[in-house]
Amino acid sequence: MWQGLLLCSALTFAGFVLTYLPWLASSGISPLVTALLLGLIAGNLPLARHFTRTQPGLDFATRWLLRGGVVLFGFSLTVQQVFALGPWALLLDIVVVCTVLVAGYQIGTRLLGMDRETTLLTCAGSAICGAAAVLATETTIRSKPAAASIAVATVVLFGTLAMFIYPLLYPLTGMSEGLYGVYIGATVHEVAQVVAAADAVGQAALTNAVIVKLVRVMLLIPFLLIIGQWWSKQHASEAGIKTGTLVVPWFAFGFMAAVGVNSLVALPSALSQTLALAGQMALAMAMAALGFGTRIATLVELGIRPFILGLILFVLLLVGGGLLSRLLMG
């Protein structure tokens, strides 16, 4: 197992180093994404076929390190943040997430003819919190690595576009700086991308955007609980068997416990930062393992349709999210 974990660690370390380079540091691209890309490149090199002893470690990373990273992610959130902007902000996040998930799944599976795994992961990444949502959903439904990789790719592409488009649109919307921050937090994919886009608008926008985004991140837990049960019933129905077993992603309760502890106990700053870094490293190692197990030929087979779905969801968030933000929070 240690060979696979060592490989993931090396790819993750390289991913972190890359994100600190000046030309990449300002882009908002997280170490999760760079680790995935490095893993994808390394896994498709001719030399990779000789890395047969790495598989146990790679499996451990994509299963247990991923779950542990999601749990540790909870230490960056508090219940108080949910109530900071009032019930309307929570309602805004709920409506945005539900709309993107339901509409996106129908468009992907029925209109574009995509497979359910890729569609669901792409929708989860757009609706909730980018790559972290894709990874958490992937470990709940146990999808193929290529589906998760292509879903993360859509998050990177359209989240990066959002970082440039949202600040440019701000003077044209007539929104106050604070309201525009709410809009950014409710509609942009990744936390890092939210910070980059809102910071370009102003401090008031940044404060509101981060809070609304973190509340949106919390919606990942009820989503995982619901999707785990629904996915199990779908597969049981197709197989012609009955199921009465409640499918629960137990790491979701670890996430909730971490949020609870962080809400009730004032953790020392050093400890809080260490836990956040450990969670990010665990998720990045899982991404590296995911990328290493993905074959480019499989991504090519998925074609352009996931990116078309990602574009549709991006437009839905950009336009529909703006109208909804003004309606509920304006």
C-alpha positions as CSV (number, residue, x, y, z in Angstrom):
1,M,0.0,0.0,0.0
2,W,2.8,2.4,0.8
3,Q,3.9,2.6,-2.8
4,G,0.5,4.1,-3.8
5,L,0.4,6.5,-0.9
6,L,3.9,7.6,-1.7
7,L,3.0,8.3,-5.3
8,C,-0.1,10.3,-4.2
9,S,2.0,12.2,-1.7
10,A,4.5,13.1,-4.4
11,L,1.8,14.3,-6.8
12,T,0.1,16.3,-4.1
13,F,3.3,18.0,-3.0
14,A,4.0,18.9,-6.6
15,G,0.4,20.2,-6.9
16,F,0.8,22.4,-3.9
17,V,4.1,23.8,-5.2
18,L,2.6,24.7,-8.5
19,T,-0.3,26.6,-6.9
20,Y,2.2,28.9,-5.1
21,L,4.0,29.9,-8.3
22,P,3.3,33.5,-9.1
23,W,1.7,32.9,-12.5
24,L,-0.7,30.3,-11.0
25,A,-1.3,31.7,-7.5
26,S,-3.6,34.5,-8.8
27,S,-5.7,32.2,-10.9
28,G,-7.7,30.7,-8.0
29,I,-6.9,27.2,-9.1
30,S,-6.7,24.9,-6.0
31,P,-4.2,22.2,-5.2
32,L,-7.0,19.7,-5.7
33,V,-7.1,20.5,-9.4
34,T,-3.4,20.6,-9.9
35,A,-3.0,17.2,-8.1
36,L,-5.7,15.8,-10.4
37,L,-4.1,17.1,-13.5
38,L,-0.6,15.8,-12.5
39,G,-2.1,12.4,-11.6
40,L,-3.9,12.3,-15.0
41,I,-0.6,13.1,-16.8
42,A,1.4,10.6,-14.8
43,G,-1.2,7.8,-15.1
44,N,-1.2,8.1,-18.9
45,L,2.6,7.9,-19.3
46,P,3.9,4.6,-20.8
47,L,5.9,4.1,-17.5
48,A,2.6,4.0,-15.5
49,R,1.8,0.4,-16.6
50,H,4.7,-0.8,-14.4
51,F,3.3,0.8,-11.3
52,T,1.3,-2.4,-10.4
53,R,2.0,-2.2,-6.7
54,T,0.5,1.2,-6.3
55,Q,-3.1,0.1,-6.7
56,P,-3.9,-0.7,-3.0
57,G,-2.6,2.7,-1.9
58,L,-4.5,4.5,-4.7
59,D,-7.7,2.7,-3.6
60,F,-7.1,3.7,0.0
61,A,-6.7,7.3,-1.1
62,T,-9.8,7.5,-3.2
63,R,-11.9,5.8,-0.5
64,W,-10.6,6.6,3.0
65,L,-8.5,9.8,2.5
66,L,-11.4,11.3,0.5
67,R,-13.8,10.6,3.3
68,G,-11.4,11.9,5.9
69,G,-10.8,15.1,3.9
70,V,-14.5,15.8,3.7
71,V,-14.8,15.4,7.5
72,L,-11.9,17.7,8.2
73,F,-13.4,20.3,5.8
74,G,-16.1,20.7,8.4
75,F,-13.7,22.5,10.7
76,S,-13.7,25.5,8.3
77,L,-17.4,26.1,8.9
78,T,-19.7,27.0,11.8
79,V,-23.4,27.0,12.4
80,Q,-23.3,30.7,13.1
81,Q,-22.4,31.3,9.5
82,V,-25.7,29.8,8.5
83,F,-27.6,32.4,10.4
84,A,-25.3,35.4,9.7
85,L,-27.2,36.7,6.7
86,G,-30.7,35.6,7.7
87,P,-33.2,33.1,6.4
88,W,-33.4,34.6,2.9
89,A,-29.8,33.8,2.2
90,L,-30.4,30.2,3.2
91,L,-33.5,30.0,1.0
92,L,-31.5,31.5,-1.9
93,D,-28.8,28.8,-1.5
94,I,-31.4,26.0,-1.3
95,V,-33.3,27.1,-4.4
96,V,-30.1,27.5,-6.4
97,V,-28.7,24.1,-5.4
98,C,-32.0,22.3,-6.0
99,T,-32.7,24.0,-9.3
100,V,-29.3,23.3,-10.7
101,L,-29.4,19.6,-9.5
102,V,-32.9,18.9,-10.8
103,A,-32.7,20.8,-14.1
104,G,-29.2,19.8,-14.8
105,Y,-29.9,16.1,-14.3
106,Q,-32.9,16.2,-16.6
107,I,-31.0,18.1,-19.3
108,G,-27.9,15.9,-19.1
109,T,-29.7,12.5,-19.1
110,R,-32.7,13.3,-21.3
111,L,-31.6,16.1,-23.6
112,L,-27.9,15.4,-24.0
113,G,-28.1,11.6,-23.6
114,M,-25.3,11.5,-21.0
115,D,-24.8,8.7,-18.5
116,R,-26.3,9.2,-15.0
117,E,-22.9,9.2,-13.2
118,T,-21.3,11.9,-15.2
119,T,-24.4,14.0,-15.2
120,L,-24.9,13.8,-11.5
121,L,-21.3,14.6,-10.7
122,T,-21.2,17.5,-13.1
123,C,-24.4,18.9,-11.5
124,A,-23.1,18.4,-8.0
125,G,-19.9,20.3,-8.8
126,S,-21.8,23.2,-10.3
127,A,-24.6,23.3,-7.7
128,I,-22.7,23.0,-4.4
129,C,-18.9,23.4,-4.0
130,G,-17.0,22.4,-7.1
131,A,-14.4,19.6,-6.9
132,A,-15.1,18.8,-3.2
133,A,-18.8,18.1,-4.1
134,V,-17.7,16.0,-7.0
135,L,-15.4,13.9,-4.8
136,A,-18.0,13.5,-2.0
137,T,-20.7,12.5,-4.5
138,E,-18.3,10.1,-6.3
139,T,-17.5,8.2,-3.1
140,T,-21.3,8.0,-2.3
141,I,-22.3,6.6,-5.6
142,R,-18.9,4.9,-6.4
143,S,-18.8,6.1,-10.0
144,K,-16.0,5.4,-12.4
145,P,-12.9,7.6,-12.2
146,A,-13.4,9.1,-15.6
147,A,-16.8,10.5,-14.7
148,A,-15.3,12.4,-11.7
149,S,-12.4,13.7,-13.7
150,I,-14.5,15.1,-16.4
151,A,-16.9,16.7,-13.9
152,V,-14.0,18.4,-12.1
153,A,-12.8,19.6,-15.5
154,T,-16.1,21.4,-16.1
155,V,-15.8,23.0,-12.6
156,V,-12.3,24.3,-13.4
157,L,-13.3,25.7,-16.8
158,F,-16.5,27.5,-15.9
159,G,-15.4,28.5,-12.4
160,T,-12.3,30.1,-13.9
161,L,-14.5,32.0,-16.4
162,A,-16.7,33.1,-13.5
163,M,-13.7,34.7,-11.8
164,F,-13.3,37.1,-14.7
165,I,-16.9,37.5,-15.8
166,Y,-18.5,38.4,-12.5
167,P,-16.3,41.4,-11.7
168,L,-16.8,42.7,-15.2
169,L,-20.6,42.4,-14.9
170,Y,-20.8,44.2,-11.5
171,P,-21.0,47.8,-12.8
172,L,-23.8,46.8,-15.2
173,T,-26.1,45.1,-12.7
174,G,-27.0,48.1,-10.5
175,M,-26.6,45.9,-7.4
176,S,-25.0,47.1,-4.2
177,E,-21.6,45.7,-3.4
178,G,-23.0,43.6,-0.5
179,L,-25.8,42.2,-2.6
180,Y,-23.4,41.4,-5.4
181,G,-21.3,39.4,-3.0
182,V,-24.4,37.4,-2.0
183,Y,-24.9,36.7,-5.7
184,I,-21.3,35.5,-6.2
185,G,-21.4,33.3,-3.2
186,A,-24.7,31.7,-4.3
187,T,-23.6,30.9,-7.9
188,V,-19.8,30.5,-8.3
189,H,-18.5,27.0,-8.2
190,E,-15.4,26.7,-5.9
191,V,-14.7,28.5,-2.6
192,A,-11.4,29.8,-4.0
193,Q,-13.1,31.0,-7.1
194,V,-15.7,32.8,-5.0
195,V,-13.0,34.6,-3.0
196,A,-11.1,35.6,-6.2
197,A,-14.3,37.0,-7.9
198,A,-15.6,38.8,-4.8
199,D,-12.3,40.3,-3.9
200,A,-12.1,42.0,-7.3
201,V,-15.5,43.7,-6.4
202,G,-14.8,44.9,-2.9
203,Q,-14.5,44.0,0.8
204,A,-18.3,44.1,1.4
205,A,-18.8,41.7,-1.5
206,L,-16.0,39.4,-0.3
207,T,-17.5,39.2,3.3
208,N,-21.0,38.3,2.1
209,A,-19.8,36.0,-0.7
210,V,-17.7,33.8,1.6
211,I,-20.6,33.4,4.1
212,V,-23.2,32.6,1.5
213,K,-20.8,30.2,-0.2
214,L,-20.0,28.4,3.1
215,V,-23.7,28.0,3.8
216,R,-24.0,26.5,0.3
217,V,-21.2,24.1,1.2
218,M,-23.2,22.9,4.2
219,L,-26.0,21.8,1.9
220,L,-23.6,19.1,0.7
221,I,-24.6,16.9,3.7
222,P,-28.4,16.7,3.1
223,F,-27.6,16.3,-0.6
224,L,-25.4,13.2,0.1
225,L,-27.9,11.7,2.5
226,I,-30.7,12.0,-0.1
227,I,-28.6,11.0,-3.1
228,G,-27.2,7.9,-1.4
229,Q,-30.7,6.6,-0.7
230,W,-32.1,7.5,-4.1
231,W,-29.1,6.0,-6.0
232,S,-29.4,2.8,-4.1
233,K,-33.1,2.5,-4.9
234,Q,-32.5,3.2,-8.6
235,H,-29.9,0.5,-8.9
236,A,-32.1,-2.0,-6.9
237,S,-35.0,-1.2,-9.1
238,E,-33.0,-1.9,-12.3
239,A,-31.7,-5.1,-10.8
240,G,-35.3,-6.2,-10.0
241,I,-34.6,-6.6,-6.2
242,K,-36.1,-4.9,-3.2
243,T,-34.1,-2.9,-0.8
244,G,-35.1,-1.7,2.7
245,T,-31.6,-0.7,3.7
246,L,-30.9,3.0,4.3
247,V,-27.8,4.0,2.5
248,V,-26.0,6.7,4.5
249,P,-22.6,8.2,3.7
250,W,-21.3,8.0,7.2
251,F,-18.5,10.4,6.7
252,A,-21.3,13.0,6.3
253,F,-22.0,12.7,10.0
254,G,-18.3,13.2,10.7
255,F,-18.5,16.4,8.7
256,M,-21.5,17.5,10.7
257,A,-19.7,16.7,14.0
258,A,-16.7,18.7,12.9
259,V,-19.0,21.7,12.1
260,G,-20.6,21.3,15.5
261,V,-17.3,21.2,17.3
262,N,-16.1,24.3,15.4
263,S,-19.3,26.1,16.3
264,L,-19.2,25.4,20.0
265,V,-15.5,25.4,20.7
266,A,-13.1,28.3,19.9
267,L,-10.2,26.2,18.4
268,P,-6.7,27.8,18.6
269,S,-5.8,29.4,15.3
270,A,-2.8,27.1,14.7
271,L,-4.9,24.0,15.3
272,S,-7.7,25.3,13.0
273,Q,-5.3,26.0,10.2
274,T,-3.6,22.6,10.7
275,L,-6.9,20.8,10.4
276,A,-7.9,22.8,7.3
277,L,-4.5,22.0,5.7
278,A,-4.7,18.3,6.6
279,G,-8.2,18.1,5.0
280,Q,-7.0,19.9,1.9
281,M,-4.0,17.5,1.6
282,A,-6.2,14.4,2.1
283,L,-8.6,15.6,-0.7
284,A,-5.7,16.5,-2.9
285,M,-4.2,13.0,-2.5
286,A,-7.6,11.5,-3.4
287,M,-7.7,13.7,-6.5
288,A,-4.2,12.6,-7.5
289,A,-5.2,9.0,-7.1
290,L,-8.4,9.6,-9.1
291,G,-6.4,11.3,-11.9
292,F,-3.8,8.5,-12.0
293,G,-6.6,5.9,-12.5
294,T,-8.3,7.8,-15.3
295,R,-7.4,7.0,-18.9
296,I,-7.5,9.9,-21.4
297,A,-9.1,7.5,-24.0
298,T,-12.0,7.1,-21.6
299,L,-12.4,10.9,-21.3
300,V,-12.4,11.2,-25.0
301,E,-15.2,8.7,-25.2
302,L,-17.3,10.9,-22.9
303,G,-17.0,13.7,-25.6
304,I,-18.0,17.3,-25.4
305,R,-21.5,16.7,-23.8
306,P,-20.3,17.2,-20.2
307,F,-18.9,20.6,-21.2
308,I,-22.1,21.5,-22.9
309,L,-24.0,20.6,-19.7
310,G,-21.5,22.6,-17.7
311,L,-22.0,25.6,-20.0
312,I,-25.8,25.3,-19.6
313,L,-25.5,25.2,-15.8
314,F,-23.1,28.1,-15.9
315,V,-25.6,30.3,-17.8
316,L,-28.4,29.1,-15.5
317,L,-26.3,30.2,-12.4
318,L,-25.2,33.4,-14.0
319,V,-28.6,34.6,-15.2
320,G,-31.1,32.8,-13.0
321,G,-29.0,33.2,-9.9
322,G,-28.7,36.9,-10.5
323,L,-32.5,37.3,-10.8
324,L,-33.1,35.2,-7.8
325,S,-30.6,37.1,-5.7
326,R,-32.2,40.4,-6.5
327,L,-35.7,39.0,-5.8
328,L,-34.9,37.4,-2.4
329,M,-32.1,39.6,-1.1
330,G,-32.6,42.9,-2.9
